[in-house]
Amino acid sequence: MTENLTKKSEAQIVIFTLNQQQYGVDIAQVFEIIRMTDITKIPNTPYFVEGVINLRGKIIPVIDLRKRLGMPEVERDKATRIIVVDVDGLTVGMIVDSVMEVFRLNDVEIESTPSMINDIDSSFIQGIAIKDERMIILLDLNRVLKGEEKEALANL
């Protein structure tokens, strides 16, 4: 799984926080990062779907990444951001606690996923990046949403 990232020596990773842990996603999947905005609720959606936003005339479904990964909810603040990403061709907004930085992957060491990560489903994880003694969990966005969930979001 980490082969996708390690083969791209120039890959860049967007680092964000959830539940005081740092996570990373490949910048190639990130369209933009926006401040928290009003979200229109949509009934009968999965528990982690917050609703939709209108981003310059385009309707985009928004998920709460904390809920999706099974973390406790917290009150959102001025650091809360929505990362607009591509998940298998579907544009989705992901609510995160904060966005920290972007770094080049070749600046870090990547390790395989430890089996004892119990905060989140390990199938969502591509690997662990170590940078300056910080542990960054690299998410596989294409696995964060299942096929039927992607279909449901595409139909919002």
N, CA, C and O atoms as a GROMACS GRO file, in nm:
protein
  624
    1MET      N    1   0.080  -0.120   0.000
    1MET     CA    2   0.000   0.000   0.000
    1MET      C    3   0.084   0.126   0.000
    1MET      O    4   0.049   0.224  -0.065
    2THR      N    5   0.195   0.125   0.072
    2THR     CA    6   0.279   0.244   0.077
    2THR      C    7   0.355   0.264  -0.053
    2THR      O    8   0.417   0.368  -0.073
    3GLU      N    9   0.352   0.164  -0.142
    3GLU     CA   10   0.425   0.176  -0.268
    3GLU      C   11   0.379   0.296  -0.349
    3GLU      O   12   0.461   0.362  -0.413
    4ASN      N   13   0.248   0.327  -0.346
    4ASN     CA   14   0.198   0.441  -0.422
    4ASN      C   15   0.268   0.569  -0.380
    4ASN      O   16   0.304   0.651  -0.465
    5LEU      N   17   0.288   0.586  -0.251
    5LEU     CA   18   0.351   0.708  -0.202
    5LEU      C   19   0.503   0.702  -0.215
    5LEU      O   20   0.564   0.803  -0.250
    6THR      N   21   0.564   0.589  -0.189
    6THR     CA   22   0.710   0.584  -0.191
    6THR      C   23   0.765   0.590  -0.332
    6THR      O   24   0.879   0.634  -0.350
    7LYS      N   25   0.689   0.549  -0.432
    7LYS     CA   26   0.737   0.556  -0.570
    7LYS      C   27   0.741   0.700  -0.621
    7LYS      O   28   0.818   0.732  -0.711
    8LYS      N   29   0.657   0.786  -0.564
    8LYS     CA   30   0.655   0.926  -0.605
    8LYS      C   31   0.752   1.003  -0.517
    8LYS      O   32   0.714   1.051  -0.411
    9SER      N   33   0.876   1.014  -0.559
    9SER     CA   34   0.976   1.078  -0.474
    9SER      C   35   0.944   1.226  -0.450
    9SER      O   36   0.991   1.284  -0.352
   10GLU      N   37   0.866   1.285  -0.538
   10GLU     CA   38   0.831   1.426  -0.522
   10GLU      C   39   0.691   1.445  -0.465
   10GLU      O   40   0.639   1.556  -0.465
   11ALA      N   41   0.629   1.338  -0.416
   11ALA     CA   42   0.493   1.350  -0.362
   11ALA      C   43   0.492   1.446  -0.243
   11ALA      O   44   0.586   1.449  -0.163
   12GLN      N   45   0.386   1.523  -0.234
   12GLN     CA   46   0.368   1.613  -0.121
   12GLN      C   47   0.246   1.569  -0.042
   12GLN      O   48   0.149   1.519  -0.098
   13ILE      N   49   0.253   1.588   0.088
   13ILE     CA   50   0.150   1.544   0.179
   13ILE      C   51   0.093   1.665   0.252
   13ILE      O   52   0.168   1.748   0.302
   14VAL      N   53  -0.041   1.674   0.258
   14VAL     CA   54  -0.107   1.776   0.338
   14VAL      C   55  -0.129   1.716   0.477
   14VAL      O   56  -0.189   1.610   0.491
   15ILE      N   57  -0.078   1.785   0.579
   15ILE     CA   58  -0.089   1.737   0.717
   15ILE      C   59  -0.202   1.812   0.787
   15ILE      O   60  -0.209   1.935   0.782
   16PHE      N   61  -0.290   1.736   0.852
   16PHE     CA   62  -0.400   1.794   0.928
   16PHE      C   63  -0.414   1.718   1.060
   16PHE      O   64  -0.354   1.612   1.078
   17THR      N   65  -0.492   1.775   1.151
   17THR     CA   66  -0.510   1.710   1.280
   17THR      C   67  -0.654   1.666   1.300
   17THR      O   68  -0.749   1.729   1.254
   18LEU      N   69  -0.667   1.556   1.372
   18LEU     CA   70  -0.794   1.503   1.420
   18LEU      C   71  -0.765   1.443   1.556
   18LEU      O   72  -0.677   1.359   1.570
   19ASN      N   73  -0.838   1.487   1.658
   19ASN     CA   74  -0.824   1.427   1.791
   19ASN      C   75  -0.678   1.433   1.839
   19ASN      O   76  -0.629   1.338   1.900
   20GLN      N   77  -0.612   1.543   1.813
   20GLN     CA   78  -0.473   1.570   1.853
   20GLN      C   79  -0.371   1.476   1.790
   20GLN      O   80  -0.258   1.466   1.839
   21GLN      N   81  -0.408   1.408   1.684
   21GLN     CA   82  -0.317   1.321   1.609
   21GLN      C   83  -0.299   1.381   1.470
   21GLN      O   84  -0.394   1.436   1.414
   22GLN      N   85  -0.180   1.371   1.414
   22GLN     CA   86  -0.154   1.423   1.280
   22GLN      C   87  -0.181   1.316   1.175
   22GLN      O   88  -0.140   1.201   1.189
   23TYR      N   89  -0.250   1.358   1.070
   23TYR     CA   90  -0.281   1.271   0.956
   23TYR      C   91  -0.231   1.339   0.830
   23TYR      O   92  -0.212   1.461   0.827
   24GLY      N   93  -0.211   1.260   0.726
   24GLY     CA   94  -0.166   1.315   0.599
   24GLY      C   95  -0.239   1.252   0.483
   24GLY      O   96  -0.276   1.134   0.487
   25VAL      N   97  -0.259   1.332   0.378
   25VAL     CA   98  -0.314   1.283   0.252
   25VAL      C   99  -0.229   1.339   0.138
   25VAL      O  100  -0.171   1.447   0.149
   26ASP      N  101  -0.224   1.265   0.030
   26ASP     CA  102  -0.147   1.305  -0.088
   26ASP      C  103  -0.207   1.434  -0.145
   26ASP      O  104  -0.327   1.440  -0.171
   27ILE      N  105  -0.123   1.535  -0.163
   27ILE     CA  106  -0.172   1.664  -0.213
   27ILE      C  107  -0.232   1.652  -0.353
   27ILE      O  108  -0.312   1.737  -0.393
   28ALA      N  109  -0.196   1.547  -0.426
   28ALA     CA  110  -0.253   1.527  -0.560
   28ALA      C  111  -0.404   1.504  -0.553
   28ALA      O  112  -0.473   1.525  -0.653
   29GLN      N  113  -0.455   1.462  -0.437
   29GLN     CA  114  -0.599   1.441  -0.422
   29GLN      C  115  -0.670   1.562  -0.364
   29GLN      O  116  -0.793   1.562  -0.353
   30VAL      N  117  -0.595   1.666  -0.327
   30VAL     CA  118  -0.653   1.784  -0.262
   30VAL      C  119  -0.676   1.894  -0.365
   30VAL      O  120  -0.583   1.937  -0.434
   31PHE      N  121  -0.802   1.939  -0.375
   31PHE     CA  122  -0.834   2.051  -0.464
   31PHE      C  123  -0.808   2.183  -0.394
   31PHE      O  124  -0.745   2.273  -0.449
   32GLU      N  125  -0.857   2.194  -0.270
   32GLU     CA  126  -0.836   2.317  -0.194
   32GLU      C  127  -0.873   2.295  -0.049
   32GLU      O  128  -0.933   2.194  -0.012
   33ILE      N  129  -0.835   2.392   0.033
   33ILE     CA  130  -0.866   2.390   0.176
   33ILE      C  131  -0.941   2.519   0.205
   33ILE      O  132  -0.894   2.628   0.172
   34ILE      N  133  -1.059   2.506   0.266
   34ILE     CA  134  -1.141   2.624   0.294
   34ILE      C  135  -1.176   2.631   0.443
   34ILE      O  136  -1.171   2.531   0.514
   35ARG      N  137  -1.210   2.751   0.486
   35ARG     CA  138  -1.257   2.768   0.624
   35ARG      C  139  -1.393   2.701   0.639
   35ARG      O  140  -1.465   2.681   0.542
   36MET      N  141  -1.426   2.668   0.763
   36MET     CA  142  -1.556   2.610   0.791
   36MET      C  143  -1.663   2.708   0.745
   36MET      O  144  -1.650   2.829   0.764
   37THR      N  145  -1.768   2.656   0.684
   37THR     CA  146  -1.876   2.737   0.632
   37THR      C  147  -2.008   2.672   0.667
   37THR      O  148  -2.011   2.561   0.721
   38ASP      N  149  -2.118   2.739   0.636
   38ASP     CA  150  -2.250   2.681   0.661
   38ASP      C  151  -2.269   2.558   0.574
   38ASP      O  152  -2.238   2.558   0.455
   39ILE      N  153  -2.320   2.452   0.635
   39ILE     CA  154  -2.344   2.327   0.565
   39ILE      C  155  -2.494   2.300   0.568
   39ILE      O  156  -2.558   2.306   0.673
   40THR      N  157  -2.551   2.271   0.452
   40THR     CA  158  -2.693   2.239   0.442
   40THR      C  159  -2.712   2.091   0.471
   40THR      O  160  -2.658   2.005   0.401
   41LYS      N  161  -2.790   2.062   0.576
   41LYS     CA  162  -2.816   1.923   0.615
   41LYS      C  163  -2.903   1.854   0.510
   41LYS      O  164  -2.992   1.916   0.451
   42ILE      N  165  -2.876   1.728   0.487
   42ILE     CA  166  -2.953   1.646   0.394
   42ILE      C  167  -3.006   1.526   0.474
   42ILE      O  168  -2.928   1.455   0.537
   43PRO      N  169  -3.138   1.502   0.471
   43PRO     CA  170  -3.192   1.389   0.547
   43PRO      C  171  -3.155   1.254   0.485
   43PRO      O  172  -3.122   1.246   0.367
   44ASN      N  173  -3.163   1.150   0.566
   44ASN     CA  174  -3.142   1.012   0.522
   44ASN      C  175  -3.005   0.988   0.460
   44ASN      O  176  -2.993   0.922   0.357
   45THR      N  177  -2.902   1.042   0.524
   45THR     CA  178  -2.765   1.020   0.477
   45THR      C  179  -2.690   0.942   0.585
   45THR      O  180  -2.734   0.937   0.699
   46PRO      N  181  -2.576   0.882   0.550
   46PRO     CA  182  -2.498   0.812   0.652
   46PRO      C  183  -2.461   0.905   0.768
   46PRO      O  184  -2.454   1.027   0.750
   47TYR      N  185  -2.439   0.848   0.886
   47TYR     CA  186  -2.415   0.924   1.009
   47TYR      C  187  -2.301   1.024   0.999
   47TYR      O  188  -2.302   1.126   1.068
   48PHE      N  189  -2.202   0.998   0.915
   48PHE     CA  190  -2.085   1.085   0.907
   48PHE      C  191  -2.099   1.195   0.803
   48PHE      O  192  -2.010   1.279   0.790
   49VAL      N  193  -2.208   1.197   0.728
   49VAL     CA  194  -2.231   1.301   0.626
   49VAL      C  195  -2.295   1.421   0.694
   49VAL      O  196  -2.404   1.411   0.750
   50GLU      N  197  -2.226   1.535   0.688
   50GLU     CA  198  -2.277   1.657   0.749
   50GLU      C  199  -2.379   1.727   0.661
   50GLU      O  200  -2.467   1.797   0.711
   51GLY      N  201  -2.368   1.709   0.529
   51GLY     CA  202  -2.458   1.775   0.435
   51GLY      C  203  -2.383   1.816   0.311
   51GLY      O  204  -2.290   1.748   0.267
   52VAL      N  205  -2.423   1.930   0.253
   52VAL     CA  206  -2.358   1.979   0.132
   52VAL      C  207  -2.325   2.127   0.146
   52VAL      O  208  -2.387   2.200   0.225
   53ILE      N  209  -2.225   2.170   0.068
   53ILE     CA  210  -2.192   2.312   0.059
   53ILE      C  211  -2.196   2.353  -0.088
   53ILE      O  212  -2.184   2.270  -0.178
   54ASN      N  213  -2.212   2.482  -0.109
   54ASN     CA  214  -2.206   2.538  -0.244
   54ASN      C  215  -2.071   2.606  -0.255
   54ASN      O  216  -2.047   2.711  -0.194
   55LEU      N  217  -1.983   2.546  -0.334
   55LEU     CA  218  -1.849   2.601  -0.352
   55LEU      C  219  -1.839   2.657  -0.493
   55LEU      O  220  -1.818   2.584  -0.590
   56ARG      N  221  -1.854   2.790  -0.503
   56ARG     CA  222  -1.849   2.859  -0.632
   56ARG      C  223  -1.942   2.794  -0.735
   56ARG      O  224  -1.903   2.770  -0.850
   57GLY      N  225  -2.065   2.766  -0.693
   57GLY     CA  226  -2.166   2.714  -0.785
   57GLY      C  227  -2.169   2.562  -0.797
   57GLY      O  228  -2.255   2.508  -0.866
   58LYS      N  229  -2.077   2.494  -0.731
   58LYS     CA  230  -2.075   2.347  -0.736
   58LYS      C  231  -2.119   2.293  -0.600
   58LYS      O  232  -2.067   2.333  -0.496
   59ILE      N  233  -2.216   2.201  -0.601
   59ILE     CA  234  -2.264   2.139  -0.478
   59ILE      C  235  -2.172   2.023  -0.442
   59ILE      O  236  -2.151   1.931  -0.521
   60ILE      N  237  -2.117   2.029  -0.320
   60ILE     CA  238  -2.019   1.930  -0.276
   60ILE      C  239  -2.065   1.867  -0.145
   60ILE      O  240  -2.096   1.938  -0.050
   61PRO      N  241  -2.070   1.733  -0.140
   61PRO     CA  242  -2.102   1.667  -0.013
   61PRO      C  243  -1.987   1.685   0.085
   61PRO      O  244  -1.870   1.687   0.047
   62VAL      N  245  -2.022   1.696   0.214
   62VAL     CA  246  -1.922   1.717   0.318
   62VAL      C  247  -1.937   1.608   0.424
   62VAL      O  248  -2.047   1.583   0.474
   63ILE      N  249  -1.825   1.543   0.456
   63ILE     CA  250  -1.826   1.442   0.562
   63ILE      C  251  -1.746   1.491   0.681
   63ILE      O  252  -1.651   1.568   0.667
   64ASP      N  253  -1.785   1.446   0.798
   64ASP     CA  254  -1.710   1.474   0.920
   64ASP      C  255  -1.611   1.359   0.935
   64ASP      O  256  -1.650   1.247   0.970
   65LEU      N  257  -1.484   1.386   0.910
   65LEU     CA  258  -1.384   1.280   0.913
   65LEU      C  259  -1.368   1.220   1.053
   65LEU      O  260  -1.336   1.102   1.067
   66ARG      N  261  -1.392   1.301   1.156
   66ARG     CA  262  -1.389   1.247   1.293
   66ARG      C  263  -1.492   1.136   1.308
   66ARG      O  264  -1.461   1.026   1.355
   67LYS      N  265  -1.616   1.165   1.267
   67LYS     CA  266  -1.723   1.064   1.278
   67LYS      C  267  -1.690   0.942   1.194
   67LYS      O  268  -1.709   0.829   1.239
   68ARG      N  269  -1.642   0.963   1.072
   68ARG     CA  270  -1.613   0.851   0.982
   68ARG      C  271  -1.508   0.758   1.040
   68ARG      O  272  -1.513   0.637   1.020
   69LEU      N  273  -1.412   0.817   1.112
   69LEU     CA  274  -1.305   0.737   1.168
   69LEU      C  275  -1.335   0.690   1.311
   69LEU      O  276  -1.249   0.632   1.377
   70GLY      N  277  -1.458   0.716   1.358
   70GLY     CA  278  -1.499   0.666   1.489
   70GLY      C  279  -1.445   0.743   1.607
   70GLY      O  280  -1.429   0.688   1.716
   71MET      N  281  -1.416   0.871   1.587
   71MET     CA  282  -1.362   0.954   1.695
   71MET      C  283  -1.474   1.034   1.760
   71MET      O  284  -1.580   1.055   1.699
   72PRO      N  285  -1.453   1.078   1.884
   72PRO     CA  286  -1.556   1.159   1.950
   72PRO      C  287  -1.572   1.294   1.882
   72PRO      O  288  -1.478   1.350   1.826
   73GLU      N  289  -1.695   1.346   1.888
   73GLU     CA  290  -1.722   1.478   1.830
   73GLU      C  291  -1.667   1.586   1.923
   73GLU      O  292  -1.660   1.568   2.044
   74VAL      N  293  -1.628   1.697   1.864
   74VAL     CA  294  -1.584   1.813   1.941
   74VAL      C  295  -1.648   1.937   1.880
   74VAL      O  296  -1.695   1.936   1.766
   75GLU      N  297  -1.649   2.043   1.958
   75GLU     CA  298  -1.701   2.168   1.906
   75GLU      C  299  -1.603   2.225   1.805
   75GLU      O  300  -1.482   2.225   1.827
   76ARG      N  301  -1.655   2.272   1.695
   76ARG     CA  302  -1.568   2.329   1.591
   76ARG      C  303  -1.528   2.470   1.631
   76ARG      O  304  -1.602   2.540   1.699
   77ASP      N  305  -1.408   2.510   1.587
   77ASP     CA  306  -1.359   2.642   1.621
   77ASP      C  307  -1.298   2.710   1.498
   77ASP      O  308  -1.315   2.662   1.386
   78LYS      N  309  -1.229   2.820   1.520
   78LYS     CA  310  -1.175   2.895   1.406
   78LYS      C  311  -1.066   2.820   1.331
   78LYS      O  312  -1.035   2.857   1.218
   79ALA      N  313  -1.008   2.717   1.391
   79ALA     CA  314  -0.905   2.638   1.322
   79ALA      C  315  -0.966   2.528   1.234
   79ALA      O  316  -0.896   2.473   1.149
   80THR      N  317  -1.094   2.496   1.254
   80THR     CA  318  -1.160   2.390   1.177
   80THR      C  319  -1.158   2.425   1.028
   80THR      O  320  -1.184   2.538   0.989
   81ARG      N  321  -1.126   2.325   0.947
   81ARG     CA  322  -1.119   2.345   0.802
   81ARG      C  323  -1.194   2.234   0.729
   81ARG      O  324  -1.221   2.128   0.784
   82ILE      N  325  -1.227   2.263   0.604
   82ILE     CA  326  -1.281   2.163   0.513
   82ILE      C  327  -1.177   2.143   0.404
   82ILE      O  328  -1.141   2.237   0.333
   83ILE      N  329  -1.128   2.020   0.392
   83ILE     CA  330  -1.034   1.988   0.285
   83ILE      C  331  -1.116   1.928   0.172
   83ILE      O  332  -1.181   1.825   0.189
   84VAL      N  333  -1.114   1.994   0.056
   84VAL     CA  334  -1.190   1.946  -0.060
   84VAL      C  335  -1.098   1.854  -0.138
   84VAL      O  336  -0.992   1.895  -0.186
   85VAL      N  337  -1.141   1.728  -0.151
   85VAL     CA  338  -1.055   1.624  -0.208
   85VAL      C  339  -1.126   1.546  -0.319
   85VAL      O  340  -1.248   1.555  -0.336
   86ASP      N  341  -1.045   1.471  -0.392
   86ASP     CA  342  -1.096   1.378  -0.493
   86ASP      C  343  -1.087   1.237  -0.435
   86ASP      O  344  -0.979   1.190  -0.398
   87VAL      N  345  -1.202   1.170  -0.428
   87VAL     CA  346  -1.206   1.031  -0.382
   87VAL      C  347  -1.263   0.949  -0.496
   87VAL      O  348  -1.384   0.946  -0.518
   88ASP      N  349  -1.176   0.882  -0.569
   88ASP     CA  350  -1.217   0.800  -0.684
   88ASP      C  351  -1.307   0.877  -0.781
   88ASP      O  352  -1.409   0.826  -0.827
   89GLY      N  353  -1.269   1.001  -0.812
   89GLY     CA  354  -1.344   1.080  -0.908
   89GLY      C  355  -1.459   1.159  -0.849
   89GLY      O  356  -1.525   1.234  -0.921
   90LEU      N  357  -1.486   1.144  -0.721
   90LEU     CA  358  -1.593   1.217  -0.653
   90LEU      C  359  -1.532   1.329  -0.570
   90LEU      O  360  -1.441   1.305  -0.491
   91THR      N  361  -1.582   1.452  -0.587
   91THR     CA  362  -1.534   1.565  -0.507
   91THR      C  363  -1.609   1.566  -0.375
   91THR      O  364  -1.732   1.568  -0.372
   92VAL      N  365  -1.533   1.564  -0.265
   92VAL     CA  366  -1.591   1.556  -0.131
   92VAL      C  367  -1.517   1.653  -0.040
   92VAL      O  368  -1.396   1.670  -0.052
   93GLY      N  369  -1.591   1.717   0.050
   93GLY     CA  370  -1.529   1.798   0.154
   93GLY      C  371  -1.514   1.715   0.280
   93GLY      O  372  -1.606   1.642   0.318
   94MET      N  373  -1.399   1.725   0.346
   94MET     CA  374  -1.375   1.653   0.471
   94MET      C  375  -1.348   1.754   0.581
   94MET      O  376  -1.256   1.835   0.571
   95ILE      N  377  -1.428   1.750   0.687
   95ILE     CA  378  -1.407   1.840   0.799
   95ILE      C  379  -1.295   1.784   0.887
   95ILE      O  380  -1.299   1.668   0.928
   96VAL      N  381  -1.194   1.868   0.914
   96VAL     CA  382  -1.082   1.829   1.000
   96VAL      C  383  -1.064   1.936   1.108
   96VAL      O  384  -1.112   2.049   1.093
   97ASP      N  385  -0.995   1.901   1.216
   97ASP     CA  386  -0.976   1.995   1.327
   97ASP      C  387  -0.893   2.115   1.285
   97ASP      O  388  -0.925   2.229   1.321
   98SER      N  389  -0.785   2.091   1.211
   98SER     CA  390  -0.700   2.199   1.162
   98SER      C  391  -0.608   2.145   1.054
   98SER      O  392  -0.586   2.024   1.044
   99VAL      N  393  -0.555   2.236   0.972
   99VAL     CA  394  -0.456   2.198   0.871
   99VAL      C  395  -0.324   2.260   0.914
   99VAL      O  396  -0.318   2.378   0.949
  100MET      N  397  -0.218   2.180   0.912
  100MET     CA  398  -0.090   2.225   0.966
  100MET      C  399   0.009   2.271   0.861
  100MET      O  400   0.060   2.383   0.866
  101GLU      N  401   0.037   2.182   0.763
  101GLU     CA  402   0.145   2.212   0.670
  101GLU      C  403   0.140   2.117   0.551
  101GLU      O  404   0.059   2.024   0.546
  102VAL      N  405   0.229   2.143   0.457
  102VAL     CA  406   0.252   2.053   0.344
  102VAL      C  407   0.401   2.020   0.346
  102VAL      O  408   0.484   2.108   0.365
  103PHE      N  409   0.434   1.892   0.327
  103PHE     CA  410   0.576   1.858   0.316
  103PHE      C  411   0.598   1.754   0.208
  103PHE      O  412   0.506   1.682   0.168
  104ARG      N  413   0.721   1.748   0.161
  104ARG     CA  414   0.760   1.650   0.058
  104ARG      C  415   0.781   1.516   0.125
  104ARG      O  416   0.843   1.505   0.230
  105LEU      N  417   0.728   1.414   0.060
  105LEU     CA  418   0.736   1.280   0.116
  105LEU      C  419   0.879   1.229   0.124
  105LEU      O  420   0.911   1.150   0.213
  106ASN      N  421   0.965   1.273   0.033
  106ASN     CA  422   1.103   1.224   0.038
  106ASN      C  423   1.180   1.278   0.158
  106ASN      O  424   1.294   1.239   0.182
  107ASP      N  425   1.118   1.369   0.233
  107ASP     CA  426   1.180   1.422   0.354
  107ASP      C  427   1.152   1.332   0.475
  107ASP      O  428   1.199   1.361   0.585
  108VAL      N  429   1.078   1.227   0.455
  108VAL     CA  430   1.036   1.146   0.569
  108VAL      C  431   1.064   0.999   0.546
  108VAL      O  432   1.096   0.956   0.435
  109GLU      N  433   1.050   0.926   0.649
  109GLU     CA  434   1.063   0.781   0.644
  109GLU      C  435   0.922   0.723   0.657
  109GLU      O  436   0.846   0.764   0.744
  110ILE      N  437   0.887   0.628   0.570
  110ILE     CA  438   0.753   0.568   0.574
  110ILE      C  439   0.764   0.426   0.627
  110ILE      O  440   0.850   0.348   0.585
  111GLU      N  441   0.677   0.395   0.719
  111GLU     CA  442   0.673   0.261   0.776
  111GLU      C  443   0.537   0.200   0.749
  111GLU      O  444   0.440   0.271   0.725
  112SER      N  445   0.530   0.068   0.754
  112SER     CA  446   0.401   0.002   0.734
  112SER      C  447   0.312   0.030   0.855
  112SER      O  448   0.359   0.074   0.960
  113THR      N  449   0.185   0.002   0.838
  113THR     CA  450   0.087   0.031   0.943
  113THR      C  451   0.102  -0.066   1.059
  113THR      O  452   0.095  -0.188   1.040
  114PRO      N  453   0.123  -0.014   1.179
  114PRO     CA  454   0.128  -0.104   1.295
  114PRO      C  455  -0.009  -0.167   1.319
  114PRO      O  456  -0.111  -0.100   1.303
  115SER      N  457  -0.011  -0.292   1.356
  115SER     CA  458  -0.138  -0.361   1.377
  115SER      C  459  -0.211  -0.311   1.501
  115SER      O  460  -0.330  -0.337   1.517
  116MET      N  461  -0.141  -0.239   1.589
  116MET     CA  462  -0.207  -0.199   1.713
  116MET      C  463  -0.268  -0.059   1.709
  116MET      O  464  -0.303  -0.006   1.814
  117ILE      N  465  -0.281   0.000   1.593
  117ILE     CA  466  -0.351   0.128   1.587
  117ILE      C  467  -0.498   0.100   1.609
  117ILE      O  468  -0.563   0.037   1.525
  118ASN      N  469  -0.552   0.146   1.723
  118ASN     CA  470  -0.690   0.114   1.752
  118ASN      C  471  -0.782   0.234   1.743
  118ASN      O  472  -0.904   0.219   1.758
  119ASP      N  473  -0.730   0.352   1.719
  119ASP     CA  474  -0.817   0.469   1.707
  119ASP      C  475  -0.906   0.461   1.584
  119ASP      O  476  -1.022   0.502   1.589
  120ILE      N  477  -0.853   0.408   1.473
  120ILE     CA  478  -0.929   0.406   1.349
  120ILE      C  479  -0.912   0.272   1.279
  120ILE      O  480  -0.822   0.194   1.312
  121ASP      N  481  -0.999   0.247   1.184
  121ASP     CA  482  -0.993   0.125   1.103
  121ASP      C  483  -0.862   0.124   1.026
  121ASP      O  484  -0.836   0.215   0.946
  122SER      N  485  -0.779   0.023   1.047
  122SER     CA  486  -0.647   0.021   0.984
  122SER      C  487  -0.655   0.006   0.832
  122SER      O  488  -0.556   0.032   0.763
  123SER      N  489  -0.770  -0.035   0.778
  123SER     CA  490  -0.781  -0.045   0.632
  123SER      C  491  -0.780   0.093   0.567
  123SER      O  492  -0.757   0.103   0.446
  124PHE      N  493  -0.805   0.198   0.645
  124PHE     CA  494  -0.802   0.335   0.592
  124PHE      C  495  -0.660   0.390   0.583
  124PHE      O  496  -0.639   0.497   0.526
  125ILE      N  497  -0.563   0.318   0.638
  125ILE     CA  498  -0.427   0.371   0.653
  125ILE      C  499  -0.334   0.314   0.547
  125ILE      O  500  -0.329   0.194   0.524
  126GLN      N  501  -0.259   0.404   0.481
  126GLN     CA  502  -0.158   0.364   0.383
  126GLN      C  503  -0.026   0.333   0.448
  126GLN      O  504   0.049   0.246   0.402
  127GLY      N  505   0.004   0.402   0.555
  127GLY     CA  506   0.131   0.384   0.623
  127GLY      C  507   0.150   0.492   0.727
  127GLY      O  508   0.061   0.574   0.751
  128ILE      N  509   0.266   0.491   0.788
  128ILE     CA  510   0.301   0.589   0.890
  128ILE      C  511   0.426   0.663   0.844
  128ILE      O  512   0.526   0.601   0.809
  129ALA      N  513   0.419   0.796   0.843
  129ALA     CA  514   0.536   0.877   0.808
  129ALA      C  515   0.597   0.929   0.937
  129ALA      O  516   0.527   0.971   1.029
  130ILE      N  517   0.729   0.924   0.943
  130ILE     CA  518   0.801   0.978   1.059
  130ILE      C  519   0.880   1.099   1.010
  130ILE      O  520   0.965   1.088   0.922
  131LYS      N  521   0.851   1.214   1.071
  131LYS     CA  522   0.922   1.336   1.034
  131LYS      C  523   0.953   1.414   1.161
  131LYS      O  524   0.863   1.447   1.238
  132ASP      N  525   1.080   1.442   1.182
  132ASP     CA  526   1.123   1.517   1.301
  132ASP      C  527   1.062   1.458   1.427
  132ASP      O  528   1.013   1.531   1.514
  133GLU      N  529   1.066   1.326   1.438
  133GLU     CA  530   1.015   1.252   1.553
  133GLU      C  531   0.864   1.263   1.570
  133GLU      O  532   0.811   1.226   1.676
  134ARG      N  533   0.793   1.312   1.469
  134ARG     CA  534   0.646   1.315   1.471
  134ARG      C  535   0.595   1.196   1.392
  134ARG      O  536   0.652   1.159   1.290
  135MET      N  537   0.487   1.136   1.441
  135MET     CA  538   0.424   1.026   1.369
  135MET      C  539   0.301   1.081   1.297
  135MET      O  540   0.212   1.140   1.359
  136ILE      N  541   0.296   1.061   1.164
  136ILE     CA  542   0.186   1.110   1.082
  136ILE      C  543   0.121   0.989   1.015
  136ILE      O  544   0.187   0.915   0.942
  137ILE      N  545  -0.008   0.971   1.041
  137ILE     CA  546  -0.081   0.859   0.982
  137ILE      C  547  -0.125   0.900   0.842
  137ILE      O  548  -0.196   0.999   0.825
  138LEU      N  549  -0.081   0.824   0.741
  138LEU     CA  550  -0.115   0.854   0.602
  138LEU      C  551  -0.243   0.780   0.565
  138LEU      O  552  -0.248   0.658   0.565
  139LEU      N  553  -0.348   0.858   0.534
  139LEU     CA  554  -0.478   0.799   0.500
  139LEU      C  555  -0.487   0.765   0.353
  139LEU      O  556  -0.434   0.836   0.268
  140ASP      N  557  -0.555   0.657   0.324
  140ASP     CA  558  -0.589   0.618   0.187
  140ASP      C  559  -0.732   0.664   0.164
  140ASP      O  560  -0.827   0.594   0.200
  141LEU      N  561  -0.749   0.781   0.103
  141LEU     CA  562  -0.882   0.840   0.085
  141LEU      C  563  -0.976   0.750   0.005
  141LEU      O  564  -1.097   0.753   0.027
  142ASN      N  565  -0.922   0.672  -0.086
  142ASN     CA  566  -1.008   0.586  -0.167
  142ASN      C  567  -1.069   0.472  -0.085
  142ASN      O  568  -1.162   0.406  -0.131
  143ARG      N  569  -1.017   0.449   0.035
  143ARG     CA  570  -1.073   0.345   0.122
  143ARG      C  571  -1.157   0.401   0.236
  143ARG      O  572  -1.230   0.327   0.302
  144VAL      N  573  -1.148   0.532   0.258
  144VAL     CA  574  -1.224   0.593   0.367
  144VAL      C  575  -1.374   0.583   0.340
  144VAL      O  576  -1.454   0.572   0.433
  145LEU      N  577  -1.412   0.585   0.213
  145LEU     CA  578  -1.552   0.568   0.175
  145LEU      C  579  -1.568   0.437   0.100
  145LEU      O  580  -1.490   0.407   0.009
  146LYS      N  581  -1.670   0.360   0.137
  146LYS     CA  582  -1.698   0.235   0.067
  146LYS      C  583  -1.776   0.265  -0.060
  146LYS      O  584  -1.827   0.375  -0.078
  147GLY      N  585  -1.784   0.167  -0.149
  147GLY     CA  586  -1.851   0.185  -0.278
  147GLY      C  587  -1.992   0.240  -0.268
  147GLY      O  588  -2.026   0.336  -0.338
  148GLU      N  589  -2.075   0.180  -0.181
  148GLU     CA  590  -2.214   0.227  -0.169
  148GLU      C  591  -2.220   0.366  -0.106
  148GLU      O  592  -2.313   0.442  -0.135
  149GLU      N  593  -2.123   0.400  -0.020
  149GLU     CA  594  -2.120   0.533   0.039
  149GLU      C  595  -2.083   0.637  -0.066
  149GLU      O  596  -2.138   0.747  -0.068
  150LYS      N  597  -1.989   0.603  -0.153
  150LYS     CA  598  -1.952   0.694  -0.262
  150LYS      C  599  -2.071   0.718  -0.354
  150LYS      O  600  -2.096   0.831  -0.397
  151GLU      N  601  -2.145   0.611  -0.385
  151GLU     CA  602  -2.264   0.625  -0.470
  151GLU      C  603  -2.366   0.717  -0.405
  151GLU      O  604  -2.423   0.803  -0.472
  152ALA      N  605  -2.389   0.698  -0.274
  152ALA     CA  606  -2.486   0.782  -0.203
  152ALA      C  607  -2.444   0.929  -0.207
  152ALA      O  608  -2.528   1.017  -0.227
  153LEU      N  609  -2.315   0.956  -0.188
  153LEU     CA  610  -2.267   1.094  -0.191
  153LEU      C  611  -2.276   1.153  -0.331
  153LEU      O  612  -2.307   1.271  -0.346
  154ALA      N  613  -2.251   1.072  -0.431
  154ALA     CA  614  -2.258   1.120  -0.570
  154ALA      C  615  -2.400   1.161  -0.606
  154ALA      O  616  -2.419   1.245  -0.694
  155ASN      N  617  -2.498   1.103  -0.539
  155ASN     CA  618  -2.638   1.133  -0.570
  155ASN      C  619  -2.697   1.246  -0.487
  155ASN      O  620  -2.815   1.276  -0.500
  156LEU      N  621  -2.617   1.309  -0.401
  156LEU     CA  622  -2.669   1.421  -0.320
  156LEU      C  623  -2.689   1.543  -0.406
  156LEU      O  624  -2.732   1.647  -0.356
   0.00000   0.00000   0.00000
